[in-house]
Amino acid sequence: MTPTPTSNDVFFILLGAIMILAMHAGFAFLELGTVRKKNQVNALVKILTDFAVSGLAYFFVGYPLAYGVDFWSGAQTLAAHNGYELVRFFFLLTFAAAIPAIVSGGIAERAKFHPQSTATFFLVGLVYPFFEGIAWNGHFGLQGWLVRTFGAGFHDFAGSVVVHAVGGWIGLAAVLHLGARRGRYHRDGHIAAHPPSSIPFLALGAWILIVGWFGFNVMSAQRIGGISGLVAINSLMAMVGGTITAMLLGKNDPGFIHNGPLAGLVAVCAGSDVMHPLGALVVGAVAGALFVWLFTVTQNRLKIDDVLGVWPLHGVGGVWGGLAAGVFGQSWLGGLGGVSFVAQLIGTLLGVAIAFVGGYVVYGVIKKAVGLRLGEEEEFNGADLSIHKITASPERETSW
């Protein structure tokens, strides 16, 4: 029987929600620093607006769909147990809102504004909570079947698959619908480079995400009694591993170096509560290497214009994390046990399928209905002027 939540539990999960809310500033500045100067304002506005739309979608549709809890009761009922269920909603909303924040980086510099907000509503209201309910609330009996068949359910402590892989594969679907930025790839095989507009802002975004990630992972216990220093140290070691391999394989490129720790943290989410720290170090190192390699492959060979590399970072890194939990969580590798590789494989593949198909359908319908891309002239001028009518750093007073 689940113990009654205490005021300490409420405070614990509230701090986690605030830390992850702050991570959205990290998403914003990471994108701002990576895109060209003419799209910086759009990066900031998208992340904030998408969070607000996510709040509506998850409050009215997504959270009830995933957990069977709604907020139509009176405030006296909602405030029971110090309002724990309300704060739990806030905490899980910050996870759900990461989906459009992830997607935003892939579709940057050429996506229309309001169609993306519409996509956010359906992704956070329907697609994401559909898999969230399966993985974290036992919907459709999948977890029970996995336990009976393989001795363990699908284990994703903090969302390598539920959040990151789902966001990354939805992002890939969106990028495929949008196509590459104009002028990025030429018929003669030449690839136009679009260097980051601000390495300092890119680095700031990465650091905000890194710090917030310790709330993302540690506070996933959701009760103060479940807190574990193992989760914190595993997160730290995975971050270190991802940074080192990204630095070495990325040949000191600051973009790779600042995304490497994020790749490691994505991958360790699922098994951070069951791995040995050395296992977490390996998981993070592999994730950093995968990001550098696949970012280069998708951009240069496959010619998929995923601006921030959200598919290699979150999509593939999340898949690796889901599978790695079933390997490095095993007791014979120093882990705590209680995991099954086959269960991890089934759960991960299901998450990828739901995300990619759901994302492809949502963006496909919106593309048919109202279009996804800015016009050629709008894209040339940049999303800042075309959508928001202002640049990040106006050159002079407009009244002169």
Secondary structure per residue as TSV (DSSP state, phi and psi in degrees):
chain	resnum	aa	ss	phi	psi
A	1	M	-	360.0	132.1
A	2	T	-	-71.0	127.8
A	3	P	-	-65.9	152.1
A	4	T	-	-65.4	131.3
A	5	P	-	-62.3	143.3
A	6	T	-	-105.8	172.1
A	7	S	H	-62.7	-31.8
A	8	N	H	-63.9	-38.3
A	9	D	H	-63.7	-41.0
A	10	V	H	-62.0	-46.0
A	11	F	H	-64.8	-39.7
A	12	F	H	-60.6	-50.5
A	13	I	H	-74.0	-28.6
A	14	L	H	-65.0	-43.1
A	15	L	H	-60.8	-39.6
A	16	G	H	-62.2	-44.2
A	17	A	H	-60.6	-41.0
A	18	I	H	-66.7	-40.9
A	19	M	H	-63.1	-40.5
A	20	I	H	-75.3	-33.5
A	21	L	H	-57.3	-41.4
A	22	A	H	-64.3	-28.0
A	23	M	H	-61.1	-27.1
A	24	H	H	-67.0	-28.1
A	25	A	H	-65.0	-35.1
A	26	G	H	-63.9	-44.8
A	27	F	H	-56.8	-43.5
A	28	A	H	-63.5	-48.1
A	29	F	H	-74.7	-29.7
A	30	L	H	-62.7	-43.7
A	31	E	H	-70.4	-42.5
A	32	L	H	-56.6	-43.8
A	33	G	H	-72.6	-23.4
A	34	T	H	-87.7	-37.1
A	35	V	S	-76.5	168.8
A	36	R	-	-71.8	159.0
A	37	K	G	-56.2	-32.4
A	38	K	G	-74.6	-1.1
A	39	N	G	-123.9	14.3
A	40	Q	H	-69.6	-44.2
A	41	V	H	-61.1	-42.4
A	42	N	H	-60.2	-38.9
A	43	A	H	-60.1	-44.6
A	44	L	H	-66.8	-44.4
A	45	V	H	-67.8	-39.9
A	46	K	H	-59.3	-46.7
A	47	I	H	-63.8	-43.1
A	48	L	H	-68.6	-45.5
A	49	T	H	-64.0	-43.0
A	50	D	H	-63.3	-34.0
A	51	F	H	-65.1	-42.3
A	52	A	H	-64.0	-44.7
A	53	V	H	-62.6	-40.0
A	54	S	H	-60.4	-38.6
A	55	G	H	-59.7	-44.0
A	56	L	H	-66.0	-47.6
A	57	A	H	-62.3	-42.8
A	58	Y	I	-76.0	-34.3
A	59	F	I	-66.7	-47.2
A	60	F	I	-89.1	-26.9
A	61	V	I	-126.2	-56.3
A	62	G	I	-65.1	-49.6
A	63	Y	H	-65.5	-45.1
A	64	P	H	-60.0	-37.0
A	65	L	H	-65.4	-42.3
A	66	A	H	-77.9	-37.0
A	67	Y	H	-123.1	-2.5
A	68	G	S	68.9	21.0
A	69	V	-	-114.0	127.4
A	70	D	-	-121.0	174.3
A	71	F	-	-121.0	37.0
A	72	W	-	-91.3	-1.0
A	73	S	S	-76.9	170.4
A	74	G	-	-70.2	161.9
A	75	A	H	-61.5	-30.6
A	76	Q	H	-63.1	-39.8
A	77	T	H	-71.3	-42.2
A	78	L	H	-65.2	-28.5
A	79	A	T	-82.2	3.2
A	80	A	H	-59.3	147.6
A	81	H	H	55.1	43.9
A	82	N	H	61.6	25.4
A	83	G	H	71.7	30.2
A	84	Y	H	-58.5	-43.7
A	85	E	H	-65.5	-33.3
A	86	L	H	-66.3	-45.1
A	87	V	H	-70.1	-33.4
A	88	R	H	-62.2	-39.0
A	89	F	H	-59.4	-46.4
A	90	F	H	-58.4	-45.6
A	91	F	H	-59.8	-49.1
A	92	L	H	-73.8	-25.3
A	93	L	H	-61.4	-40.5
A	94	T	H	-63.4	-29.4
A	95	F	H	-69.9	-49.4
A	96	A	H	-59.7	-41.3
A	97	A	T	-69.9	-13.3
A	98	A	H	-67.7	-22.7
A	99	I	H	-60.4	-58.2
A	100	P	H	-65.5	-28.5
A	101	A	H	-65.4	-37.7
A	102	I	H	-66.7	-50.2
A	103	V	H	-58.3	-38.3
A	104	S	H	-53.2	-40.3
A	105	G	H	-67.5	-29.8
A	106	G	H	-75.7	-36.4
A	107	I	S	-97.6	11.3
A	108	A	T	-58.5	151.2
A	109	E	T	79.8	-4.7
A	110	R	T	-147.6	5.6
A	111	A	B	-93.5	141.1
A	112	K	-	-66.1	156.1
A	113	F	H	-80.5	-58.9
A	114	H	H	-71.0	-35.7
A	115	P	H	-58.7	-35.5
A	116	Q	H	-66.7	-38.4
A	117	S	H	-63.2	-38.4
A	118	T	H	-63.6	-44.7
A	119	A	H	-59.7	-41.0
A	120	T	H	-57.0	-43.4
A	121	F	H	-59.5	-45.4
A	122	F	H	-74.3	-34.8
A	123	L	I	-67.8	-44.9
A	124	V	I	-80.4	-27.2
A	125	G	I	-83.8	-29.6
A	126	L	I	-126.4	-56.3
A	127	V	I	-66.2	-54.9
A	128	Y	H	-61.4	-51.7
A	129	P	H	-66.6	-21.2
A	130	F	H	-61.7	-47.7
A	131	F	H	-76.8	-34.4
A	132	E	H	-57.0	-43.2
A	133	G	H	-64.3	-36.0
A	134	I	H	-67.7	-47.6
A	135	A	H	-76.8	-41.0
A	136	W	H	-110.7	-4.2
A	137	N	H	-135.8	11.7
A	138	G	-	71.6	22.5
A	139	H	G	-64.1	147.0
A	140	F	G	63.4	10.4
A	141	G	G	71.6	9.6
A	142	L	H	-62.7	-45.2
A	143	Q	H	-62.8	-41.6
A	144	G	H	-61.7	-42.5
A	145	W	H	-64.0	-40.8
A	146	L	H	-63.0	-41.3
A	147	V	H	-63.0	-45.7
A	148	R	H	-66.3	-35.5
A	149	T	H	-87.4	-41.2
A	150	F	H	-118.3	1.9
A	151	G	S	85.0	-3.2
A	152	A	S	-158.3	149.7
A	153	G	-	-85.3	-179.0
A	154	F	-	-73.0	122.5
A	155	H	-	-108.1	116.2
A	156	D	-	-141.9	84.9
A	157	F	S	-58.2	-46.6
A	158	A	S	-129.2	13.2
A	159	G	-	102.3	26.6
A	160	S	I	-52.6	-43.5
A	161	V	I	-95.5	-50.9
A	162	V	I	-57.6	-40.0
A	163	V	I	-101.2	-58.8
A	164	H	I	-75.0	-49.9
A	165	A	I	-62.7	-41.2
A	166	V	H	-60.8	-47.2
A	167	G	H	-62.5	-41.3
A	168	G	H	-67.3	-39.3
A	169	W	H	-77.6	-30.4
A	170	I	H	-64.2	-41.8
A	171	G	H	-59.4	-41.0
A	172	L	H	-61.9	-43.5
A	173	A	H	-59.9	-42.2
A	174	A	H	-64.8	-43.4
A	175	V	H	-63.7	-40.0
A	176	L	H	-64.2	-37.3
A	177	H	H	-68.6	-39.2
A	178	L	H	-74.4	-39.6
A	179	G	-	82.7	174.9
A	180	A	-	-74.2	157.9
A	181	R	-	-62.0	145.0
A	182	R	T	-63.0	133.0
A	183	G	T	86.3	-2.0
A	184	R	S	-72.5	-46.2
A	185	Y	B	-120.3	134.2
A	186	H	-	-108.9	157.4
A	187	R	T	-63.1	-28.7
A	188	D	T	-80.1	5.0
A	189	G	S	93.6	-7.9
A	190	H	-	-69.9	140.2
A	191	I	B	-114.7	121.3
A	192	A	-	-78.9	125.7
A	193	A	-	-79.1	138.5
A	194	H	-	-122.1	84.7
A	195	P	-	-65.8	155.4
A	196	P	-	-57.3	146.5
A	197	S	S	-80.8	-25.3
A	198	S	-	-155.8	101.9
A	199	I	H	-62.2	-39.6
A	200	P	H	-58.4	-42.6
A	201	F	H	-68.6	-38.5
A	202	L	H	-59.1	-45.6
A	203	A	H	-65.1	-40.5
A	204	L	H	-59.1	-45.3
A	205	G	H	-60.3	-42.9
A	206	A	H	-62.3	-43.4
A	207	W	H	-66.1	-39.8
A	208	I	H	-61.8	-42.8
A	209	L	H	-63.4	-43.8
A	210	I	H	-59.2	-48.3
A	211	V	H	-64.2	-46.5
A	212	G	H	-63.9	-26.7
A	213	W	H	-61.9	-25.5
A	214	F	H	-71.5	-24.3
A	215	G	H	-76.3	-39.5
A	216	F	H	-57.0	-46.4
A	217	N	H	-86.3	-55.0
A	218	V	H	-63.0	-43.9
A	219	M	G	-76.5	-2.6
A	220	S	G	-65.8	-11.6
A	221	A	G	-60.8	-29.7
A	222	Q	-	65.7	-5.3
A	223	R	S	-136.4	142.2
A	224	I	G	-64.5	-28.1
A	225	G	G	-69.3	-17.2
A	226	G	G	-97.0	2.3
A	227	I	-	-64.3	142.0
A	228	S	-	-139.4	126.6
A	229	G	H	-65.0	-22.8
A	230	L	H	-59.9	-40.9
A	231	V	H	-62.5	-43.3
A	232	A	H	-63.6	-47.2
A	233	I	H	-71.2	-35.8
A	234	N	H	-63.6	-38.6
A	235	S	H	-62.9	-43.3
A	236	L	H	-61.3	-46.4
A	237	M	H	-67.6	-37.5
A	238	A	H	-66.1	-39.5
A	239	M	H	-60.6	-44.4
A	240	V	H	-62.9	-46.3
A	241	G	H	-60.6	-44.0
A	242	G	H	-64.0	-38.2
A	243	T	H	-65.7	-45.9
A	244	I	H	-64.0	-47.1
A	245	T	H	-69.3	-35.3
A	246	A	H	-65.6	-37.0
A	247	M	H	-65.0	-46.4
A	248	L	H	-69.5	-50.4
A	249	L	H	-76.4	-27.6
A	250	G	T	-86.0	3.1
A	251	K	T	54.6	47.2
A	252	N	T	69.9	11.2
A	253	D	-	-65.5	125.1
A	254	P	H	-64.6	-29.6
A	255	G	H	-64.2	-44.9
A	256	F	H	-67.5	-41.8
A	257	I	H	-62.5	-36.0
A	258	H	H	-85.5	-16.1
A	259	N	H	-92.1	-21.0
A	260	G	H	-56.7	-49.0
A	261	P	H	-62.2	-32.8
A	262	L	H	-67.3	-38.9
A	263	A	H	-61.8	-43.7
A	264	G	H	-62.2	-41.0
A	265	L	H	-69.7	-36.3
A	266	V	H	-57.9	-48.5
A	267	A	H	-69.4	-30.5
A	268	V	H	-84.0	-13.1
A	269	C	T	-51.4	-48.8
A	270	A	T	-62.3	-45.8
A	271	G	T	-109.2	17.9
A	272	S	T	-63.7	-20.8
A	273	D	T	-92.4	-4.9
A	274	V	T	-127.4	-10.4
A	275	M	S	-85.5	158.5
A	276	H	-	-80.1	147.9
A	277	P	H	-55.0	-32.9
A	278	L	H	-68.1	-36.3
A	279	G	H	-63.7	-41.1
A	280	A	H	-63.5	-37.3
A	281	L	H	-60.7	-44.3
A	282	V	H	-65.6	-44.2
A	283	V	H	-58.9	-45.1
A	284	G	H	-65.9	-40.6
A	285	A	H	-63.1	-42.9
A	286	V	H	-64.4	-41.1
A	287	A	H	-62.3	-42.2
A	288	G	H	-62.0	-42.2
A	289	A	H	-66.1	-42.4
A	290	L	H	-60.2	-40.9
A	291	F	H	-62.6	-49.4
A	292	V	H	-59.7	-46.5
A	293	W	H	-66.0	-49.4
A	294	L	H	-74.0	-30.7
A	295	F	H	-60.2	-44.4
A	296	T	H	-65.6	-42.5
A	297	V	I	-63.6	-47.9
A	298	T	I	-65.1	-39.6
A	299	Q	I	-74.7	-45.1
A	300	N	I	-95.8	-38.0
A	301	R	I	-94.6	-50.6
A	302	L	S	-81.3	-15.6
A	303	K	-	55.0	43.4
A	304	I	-	-99.7	114.2
A	305	D	-	-86.8	71.8
A	306	D	-	-92.1	97.2
A	307	V	T	-55.7	-51.5
A	308	L	T	-93.6	-0.2
A	309	G	-	71.7	42.5
A	310	V	H	-71.7	-28.6
A	311	W	I	-70.8	-48.6
A	312	P	I	-63.0	-40.1
A	313	L	I	-73.3	-57.8
A	314	H	I	-92.0	-44.1
A	315	G	I	-65.8	-57.7
A	316	V	I	-77.0	-40.2
A	317	G	H	-60.4	-38.4
A	318	G	H	-67.3	-40.2
A	319	V	H	-62.2	-46.6
A	320	W	H	-58.6	-41.6
A	321	G	H	-63.3	-42.1
A	322	G	H	-61.2	-43.4
A	323	L	H	-72.0	-39.7
A	324	A	H	-62.9	-31.5
A	325	A	H	-61.4	-32.8
A	326	G	H	-78.3	-11.4
A	327	V	H	-103.0	-60.1
A	328	F	H	-78.7	-8.2
A	329	G	T	-83.9	-8.5
A	330	Q	S	-67.2	143.3
A	331	S	G	-63.9	-30.5
A	332	W	G	-72.7	-9.5
A	333	L	G	-109.2	20.2
A	334	G	T	88.8	0.9
A	335	G	S	-83.1	-178.1
A	336	L	-	-86.4	-10.7
A	337	G	-	80.5	-167.9
A	338	G	-	77.1	18.0
A	339	V	-	-126.4	157.3
A	340	S	-	-129.8	128.9
A	341	F	H	-63.4	-39.6
A	342	V	H	-65.0	-41.8
A	343	A	H	-62.5	-38.6
A	344	Q	H	-65.3	-40.5
A	345	L	H	-63.5	-45.7
A	346	I	H	-64.7	-47.1
A	347	G	H	-63.4	-40.2
A	348	T	H	-66.4	-45.8
A	349	L	H	-63.3	-37.6
A	350	L	H	-64.3	-43.4
A	351	G	H	-61.0	-42.6
A	352	V	H	-63.0	-44.0
A	353	A	H	-63.5	-46.9
A	354	I	H	-62.7	-42.1
A	355	A	H	-66.2	-50.7
A	356	F	H	-67.5	-45.3
A	357	V	H	-66.2	-46.3
A	358	G	H	-61.0	-45.7
A	359	G	H	-64.7	-40.2
A	360	Y	H	-65.6	-38.4
A	361	V	H	-69.2	-48.0
A	362	V	H	-58.7	-51.4
A	363	Y	H	-70.2	-31.1
A	364	G	H	-65.6	-42.8
A	365	V	H	-65.6	-44.6
A	366	I	H	-65.4	-37.8
A	367	K	H	-60.5	-43.3
A	368	K	H	-67.7	-39.4
A	369	A	H	-76.9	-50.6
A	370	V	T	-131.9	-7.3
A	371	G	-	88.1	152.1
A	372	L	S	-111.2	-28.0
A	373	R	B	-98.5	149.2
A	374	L	-	-66.8	156.4
A	375	G	-	-67.4	165.4
A	376	E	H	-59.3	-45.1
A	377	E	H	-68.4	-38.8
A	378	E	H	-62.2	-42.6
A	379	E	H	-66.2	-38.3
A	380	F	H	-63.7	-42.9
A	381	N	H	-72.5	-23.5
A	382	G	-	101.0	149.3
A	383	A	H	-65.3	-27.0
A	384	D	I	-62.2	-53.1
A	385	L	I	-73.7	-40.2
A	386	S	I	-68.4	-37.2
A	387	I	I	-102.6	-45.9
A	388	H	I	-103.6	-7.6
A	389	K	S	63.6	26.7
A	390	I	-	-157.8	150.7
A	391	T	-	-100.1	166.9
A	392	A	S	-63.9	-34.2
A	393	S	S	-137.1	83.8
A	394	P	-	-55.6	138.5
A	395	E	S	-75.5	-28.3
A	396	R	S	-157.7	171.4
A	397	E	-	-67.6	130.5
A	398	T	T	-69.3	-18.7
A	399	S	T	-83.0	-6.6
A	400	W	-	-77.8	360.0
